[in-house]
């Protein structure tokens, strides 16, 4: 599988996107799966370059969701990347897109309610 070539600016944006995906997944997991066994996420294969951005402790389901989402983000052929809901070729497997939508909706609202607008600001700028 080929990884799209990226310049430094694109790589910086990609790392920021992955960091936000990781943060949002961690918030969701902490609030909805608090009694489940958590383990550190291990980046393998094409994700090894992003191990710092995805170094979170998650339950098995959230780990699978995060790794799937990060893989799809890394392999996205579009530049600039469109919002997934507006993408002409959706790439998420069954169920993952809806689950990530739930994660993003909950975690974004959670950060706003907790007064962490800096994360929302960091995502957009």
C-alpha positions as a Markdown table, in Angstrom:
| # | Residue | x | y | z |
|---|---|---|---|---|
| 1 | Unk | 0.0 | 0.0 | 0.0 |
| 2 | Unk | 1.4 | 3.3 | -1.0 |
| 3 | Unk | 1.6 | 6.3 | 1.4 |
| 4 | Unk | 0.9 | 9.6 | -0.2 |
| 5 | Unk | 4.0 | 11.8 | -0.3 |
| 6 | Unk | 3.8 | 14.9 | 1.9 |
| 7 | Unk | 5.8 | 18.0 | 2.4 |
| 8 | Unk | 6.7 | 19.4 | 5.8 |
| 9 | Unk | 3.6 | 21.6 | 6.0 |
| 10 | Unk | 1.3 | 18.6 | 5.1 |
| 11 | Unk | 3.1 | 16.4 | 7.6 |
| 12 | Unk | 2.7 | 19.0 | 10.4 |
| 13 | Unk | -1.1 | 19.2 | 9.6 |
| 14 | Unk | -1.3 | 15.4 | 9.5 |
| 15 | Unk | 0.3 | 15.1 | 12.9 |
| 16 | Unk | -2.0 | 17.7 | 14.3 |
| 17 | Unk | -5.0 | 15.9 | 12.9 |
| 18 | Unk | -3.8 | 12.6 | 14.4 |
| 19 | Unk | -3.2 | 14.2 | 17.8 |
| 20 | Unk | -6.7 | 15.6 | 17.8 |
| 21 | Unk | -8.2 | 12.2 | 16.9 |
| 22 | Unk | -6.2 | 10.6 | 19.7 |
| 23 | Unk | -7.2 | 13.2 | 22.2 |
| 24 | Unk | -10.9 | 12.9 | 21.3 |
| 25 | Unk | -10.8 | 9.1 | 21.4 |
| 26 | Unk | -9.1 | 9.2 | 24.8 |
| 27 | Unk | -11.8 | 11.6 | 26.2 |
| 28 | Unk | -14.6 | 9.4 | 24.9 |
| 29 | Unk | -13.0 | 6.2 | 26.2 |
| 30 | Unk | -12.4 | 7.7 | 29.6 |
| 31 | Unk | -16.1 | 8.8 | 29.9 |
| 32 | Unk | -17.9 | 5.8 | 28.4 |
| 33 | Unk | -15.6 | 2.9 | 29.1 |
| 34 | Unk | -14.2 | 3.7 | 32.5 |
| 35 | Unk | -14.5 | 0.2 | 33.9 |
| 36 | Unk | -13.0 | -1.6 | 30.9 |
| 37 | Unk | -9.3 | -2.7 | 30.8 |
| 38 | Unk | -7.1 | -0.1 | 29.2 |
| 39 | Unk | -3.7 | -0.7 | 27.6 |
| 40 | Unk | -1.2 | 1.6 | 25.7 |
| 41 | Unk | -1.9 | 1.9 | 22.0 |
| 42 | Unk | 0.9 | 0.5 | 20.0 |
| 43 | Unk | 1.7 | 2.0 | 16.6 |
| 44 | Unk | 2.7 | -0.6 | 14.0 |
| 45 | Unk | 3.4 | -0.5 | 10.3 |
| 46 | Unk | 2.8 | 2.8 | 8.6 |
| 47 | Unk | 1.7 | 4.3 | 11.9 |
| 48 | Unk | 5.1 | 4.0 | 13.6 |
| 49 | Unk | 6.0 | 7.5 | 12.6 |
| 50 | Unk | 3.0 | 8.8 | 14.6 |
| 51 | Unk | 3.6 | 6.8 | 17.8 |
| 52 | Unk | 4.0 | 10.0 | 19.8 |
| 53 | Unk | 0.7 | 11.4 | 18.7 |
| 54 | Unk | -1.3 | 8.2 | 19.5 |
| 55 | Unk | 0.4 | 7.3 | 22.8 |
| 56 | Unk | -2.8 | 6.9 | 24.8 |
| 57 | Unk | -4.2 | 4.1 | 27.0 |
| 58 | Unk | -7.5 | 2.9 | 25.6 |
| 59 | Unk | -9.9 | 0.0 | 25.8 |
| 60 | Unk | -9.7 | -2.5 | 22.9 |
| 61 | Unk | -12.7 | -1.1 | 21.0 |
| 62 | Unk | -11.4 | 2.5 | 21.2 |
| 63 | Unk | -7.9 | 1.4 | 20.3 |
| 64 | Unk | -9.3 | -0.4 | 17.2 |
| 65 | Unk | -11.3 | 2.8 | 16.3 |
| 66 | Unk | -8.3 | 5.1 | 16.8 |
| 67 | Unk | -5.9 | 2.9 | 14.7 |
| 68 | Unk | -8.5 | 2.6 | 11.9 |
| 69 | Unk | -9.1 | 6.3 | 11.9 |
| 70 | Unk | -5.4 | 7.2 | 12.0 |
| 71 | Unk | -4.7 | 4.8 | 9.2 |
| 72 | Unk | -7.4 | 6.2 | 7.0 |
| 73 | Unk | -6.2 | 9.7 | 7.7 |
| 74 | Unk | -2.6 | 8.8 | 6.8 |
| 75 | Unk | -3.7 | 7.2 | 3.6 |
| 76 | Unk | -6.1 | 9.9 | 2.5 |
| 77 | Unk | -5.2 | 10.9 | -1.0 |
| 78 | Unk | -6.8 | 14.3 | -0.9 |
| 79 | Unk | -4.9 | 17.5 | -0.2 |
| 80 | Unk | -6.4 | 19.5 | 1.3 |
| 81 | Unk | -8.3 | 16.8 | 3.1 |
| 82 | Unk | -12.1 | 17.3 | 3.0 |
| 83 | Unk | -14.3 | 16.7 | 5.9 |
| 84 | Unk | -15.2 | 13.0 | 6.0 |
| 85 | Unk | -18.9 | 13.7 | 5.6 |
| 86 | Unk | -18.2 | 15.7 | 2.4 |
| 87 | Unk | -15.6 | 13.2 | 0.9 |
| 88 | Unk | -16.4 | 12.0 | -2.6 |
| 89 | Unk | -14.9 | 8.5 | -1.7 |
| 90 | Unk | -15.7 | 7.5 | 1.9 |
| 91 | Unk | -13.0 | 5.1 | 3.2 |
| 92 | Unk | -14.1 | 4.1 | 6.7 |
| 93 | Unk | -15.3 | 0.5 | 7.1 |
| 94 | Unk | -18.8 | -0.3 | 8.3 |
| 95 | Unk | -19.6 | 1.2 | 11.7 |
| 96 | Unk | -16.4 | 3.1 | 12.2 |
| 97 | Unk | -17.6 | 6.3 | 10.5 |
| 98 | Unk | -20.7 | 6.5 | 12.7 |
| 99 | Unk | -18.7 | 5.6 | 15.8 |
| 100 | Unk | -16.0 | 8.3 | 15.1 |
| 101 | Unk | -18.8 | 10.8 | 14.5 |
| 102 | Unk | -20.2 | 10.0 | 18.0 |
| 103 | Unk | -16.6 | 10.3 | 19.5 |
| 104 | Unk | -16.1 | 13.7 | 17.8 |
| 105 | Unk | -19.5 | 15.0 | 18.8 |
| 106 | Unk | -19.1 | 14.0 | 22.4 |
| 107 | Unk | -15.5 | 15.0 | 22.9 |
| 108 | Unk | -15.9 | 18.4 | 21.2 |
| 109 | Unk | -18.8 | 19.3 | 23.4 |
| 110 | Unk | -16.9 | 17.9 | 26.4 |
| 111 | Unk | -14.0 | 20.2 | 25.8 |
| 112 | Unk | -16.2 | 23.2 | 25.3 |
| 113 | Unk | -18.1 | 22.5 | 28.5 |
| 114 | Unk | -14.8 | 22.1 | 30.4 |
| 115 | Unk | -13.6 | 25.4 | 29.0 |
| 116 | Unk | -10.9 | 23.9 | 26.9 |
| 117 | Unk | -11.4 | 26.1 | 23.9 |
| 118 | Unk | -7.7 | 26.0 | 23.3 |
| 119 | Unk | -8.0 | 22.5 | 21.9 |
| 120 | Unk | -10.8 | 23.5 | 19.6 |
| 121 | Unk | -8.8 | 26.6 | 18.5 |
| 122 | Unk | -5.7 | 24.5 | 18.0 |
| 123 | Unk | -7.6 | 22.2 | 15.7 |
| 124 | Unk | -8.9 | 25.0 | 13.4 |
| 125 | Unk | -5.7 | 27.1 | 13.4 |
